[in-house]
Amino acid sequence: MVFGAGSAGLAAVLTACASYGSPTTEVNEEPAAEEPSSDAPKKKADSKPKALADVSDIPEGGGKVFEKQKIVVTQPTAGEFKCFTAVCTHQGCLVATVSNKTINCPCHGSKFSIEDGSVSAGPAGDPLEEKQIEVDGDKIRLA
């Protein structure tokens, strides 16, 4: 008899749980009703990213480090712009300066070419990873 009473109690608990789950089903239907608002992300995708710098901010034969974005933008020759990670491949320090056609890490003296990010002087053994940028008129943006 105790077994029969236990089964009845279990059935009541399962019924209560099933009823409790019903509002969740209704909540899951709401995103489908919000489909028209999906136009908002498309508008953001169409807008251009904020400019990093003006082309005049990047000296020919040199470059500029953008610490916040952890990138460095260089201009090896007039009108040619390159972008690399500013994280040194030796031990992860941020490069600090661009001079004498090299990107310079202050931690252990590694130097990288402004043309292709290759190692000009160690101890780093790997080049800086190239990043994509676009030049739009007089503005430079991350691509």
Contacts in CASP RR format, 6 or more apart in sequence:
PFRMAT RR
TARGET T0000
AUTHOR 0000-0000-0000
METHOD contacts of the structure
MODEL  1
MVFGAGSAGLAAVLTACASYGSPTTEVNEEPAAEEPSSDAPKKKADSKPK
ALADVSDIPEGGGKVFEKQKIVVTQPTAGEFKCFTAVCTHQGCLVATVSN
KTINCPCHGSKFSIEDGSVSAGPAGDPLEEKQIEVDGDKIRLA
48 136 0 8 1.000
48 141 0 8 1.000
49 141 0 8 1.000
49 142 0 8 1.000
50 141 0 8 1.000
51 136 0 8 1.000
51 139 0 8 1.000
51 140 0 8 1.000
51 141 0 8 1.000
52 66 0 8 1.000
52 69 0 8 1.000
52 71 0 8 1.000
52 73 0 8 1.000
52 133 0 8 1.000
52 140 0 8 1.000
52 141 0 8 1.000
52 142 0 8 1.000
53 64 0 8 1.000
53 66 0 8 1.000
53 73 0 8 1.000
53 139 0 8 1.000
53 140 0 8 1.000
54 138 0 8 1.000
54 139 0 8 1.000
54 140 0 8 1.000
55 75 0 8 1.000
55 79 0 8 1.000
55 81 0 8 1.000
55 135 0 8 1.000
55 137 0 8 1.000
55 138 0 8 1.000
55 139 0 8 1.000
55 140 0 8 1.000
56 138 0 8 1.000
57 64 0 8 1.000
57 140 0 8 1.000
58 64 0 8 1.000
58 73 0 8 1.000
58 74 0 8 1.000
58 75 0 8 1.000
58 81 0 8 1.000
58 140 0 8 1.000
59 75 0 8 1.000
60 75 0 8 1.000
60 77 0 8 1.000
60 78 0 8 1.000
60 79 0 8 1.000
61 74 0 8 1.000
61 75 0 8 1.000
61 76 0 8 1.000
61 77 0 8 1.000
61 101 0 8 1.000
61 114 0 8 1.000
62 74 0 8 1.000
62 75 0 8 1.000
62 76 0 8 1.000
62 98 0 8 1.000
62 99 0 8 1.000
62 101 0 8 1.000
62 114 0 8 1.000
63 72 0 8 1.000
63 73 0 8 1.000
63 74 0 8 1.000
63 75 0 8 1.000
63 98 0 8 1.000
63 103 0 8 1.000
63 114 0 8 1.000
64 72 0 8 1.000
64 73 0 8 1.000
64 98 0 8 1.000
65 71 0 8 1.000
65 72 0 8 1.000
65 86 0 8 1.000
65 94 0 8 1.000
65 95 0 8 1.000
65 96 0 8 1.000
65 97 0 8 1.000
65 98 0 8 1.000
65 103 0 8 1.000
66 72 0 8 1.000
66 73 0 8 1.000
66 86 0 8 1.000
67 86 0 8 1.000
67 94 0 8 1.000
69 86 0 8 1.000
69 142 0 8 1.000
70 85 0 8 1.000
70 86 0 8 1.000
70 87 0 8 1.000
70 94 0 8 1.000
71 83 0 8 1.000
71 84 0 8 1.000
71 85 0 8 1.000
71 86 0 8 1.000
71 131 0 8 1.000
71 142 0 8 1.000
72 83 0 8 1.000
72 84 0 8 1.000
72 85 0 8 1.000
72 86 0 8 1.000
72 95 0 8 1.000
72 98 0 8 1.000
72 103 0 8 1.000
72 128 0 8 1.000
73 81 0 8 1.000
73 82 0 8 1.000
73 83 0 8 1.000
73 133 0 8 1.000
73 140 0 8 1.000
74 81 0 8 1.000
74 82 0 8 1.000
74 83 0 8 1.000
74 84 0 8 1.000
74 98 0 8 1.000
74 103 0 8 1.000
74 114 0 8 1.000
74 115 0 8 1.000
75 81 0 8 1.000
75 82 0 8 1.000
75 114 0 8 1.000
76 82 0 8 1.000
76 101 0 8 1.000
76 114 0 8 1.000
76 115 0 8 1.000
79 135 0 8 1.000
81 133 0 8 1.000
81 135 0 8 1.000
81 140 0 8 1.000
82 114 0 8 1.000
82 115 0 8 1.000
82 116 0 8 1.000
82 117 0 8 1.000
82 130 0 8 1.000
82 133 0 8 1.000
83 130 0 8 1.000
83 131 0 8 1.000
83 132 0 8 1.000
83 133 0 8 1.000
83 142 0 8 1.000
84 103 0 8 1.000
84 112 0 8 1.000
84 117 0 8 1.000
84 128 0 8 1.000
84 129 0 8 1.000
84 130 0 8 1.000
84 131 0 8 1.000
85 128 0 8 1.000
85 129 0 8 1.000
85 131 0 8 1.000
86 94 0 8 1.000
86 95 0 8 1.000
86 103 0 8 1.000
86 128 0 8 1.000
87 93 0 8 1.000
87 94 0 8 1.000
87 95 0 8 1.000
87 128 0 8 1.000
88 94 0 8 1.000
88 95 0 8 1.000
88 105 0 8 1.000
88 107 0 8 1.000
88 108 0 8 1.000
88 110 0 8 1.000
88 124 0 8 1.000
88 128 0 8 1.000
89 110 0 8 1.000
89 119 0 8 1.000
89 124 0 8 1.000
89 125 0 8 1.000
89 126 0 8 1.000
89 127 0 8 1.000
89 128 0 8 1.000
90 105 0 8 1.000
90 107 0 8 1.000
90 108 0 8 1.000
90 110 0 8 1.000
90 122 0 8 1.000
90 123 0 8 1.000
90 124 0 8 1.000
90 125 0 8 1.000
91 107 0 8 1.000
91 108 0 8 1.000
92 107 0 8 1.000
93 105 0 8 1.000
93 106 0 8 1.000
93 107 0 8 1.000
93 108 0 8 1.000
94 105 0 8 1.000
95 103 0 8 1.000
95 104 0 8 1.000
95 105 0 8 1.000
95 106 0 8 1.000
95 112 0 8 1.000
95 128 0 8 1.000
96 104 0 8 1.000
96 105 0 8 1.000
96 106 0 8 1.000
97 103 0 8 1.000
97 104 0 8 1.000
97 106 0 8 1.000
98 104 0 8 1.000
98 114 0 8 1.000
101 113 0 8 1.000
101 114 0 8 1.000
101 115 0 8 1.000
102 111 0 8 1.000
102 112 0 8 1.000
102 113 0 8 1.000
102 114 0 8 1.000
102 120 0 8 1.000
102 121 0 8 1.000
103 111 0 8 1.000
103 112 0 8 1.000
103 113 0 8 1.000
103 114 0 8 1.000
103 117 0 8 1.000
103 128 0 8 1.000
104 110 0 8 1.000
104 111 0 8 1.000
104 112 0 8 1.000
105 111 0 8 1.000
105 112 0 8 1.000
105 124 0 8 1.000
108 122 0 8 1.000
108 123 0 8 1.000
108 124 0 8 1.000
109 121 0 8 1.000
109 122 0 8 1.000
109 123 0 8 1.000
110 119 0 8 1.000
110 121 0 8 1.000
110 122 0 8 1.000
110 123 0 8 1.000
110 124 0 8 1.000
111 119 0 8 1.000
111 120 0 8 1.000
111 121 0 8 1.000
111 122 0 8 1.000
112 118 0 8 1.000
112 119 0 8 1.000
112 120 0 8 1.000
112 124 0 8 1.000
112 127 0 8 1.000
112 128 0 8 1.000
113 119 0 8 1.000
113 120 0 8 1.000
113 127 0 8 1.000
116 127 0 8 1.000
116 130 0 8 1.000
117 127 0 8 1.000
117 128 0 8 1.000
117 130 0 8 1.000
118 127 0 8 1.000
119 125 0 8 1.000
119 126 0 8 1.000
119 127 0 8 1.000
131 142 0 8 1.000
132 142 0 8 1.000
132 143 0 8 1.000
133 140 0 8 1.000
133 141 0 8 1.000
133 142 0 8 1.000
133 143 0 8 1.000
134 140 0 8 1.000
134 141 0 8 1.000
134 142 0 8 1.000
134 143 0 8 1.000
END
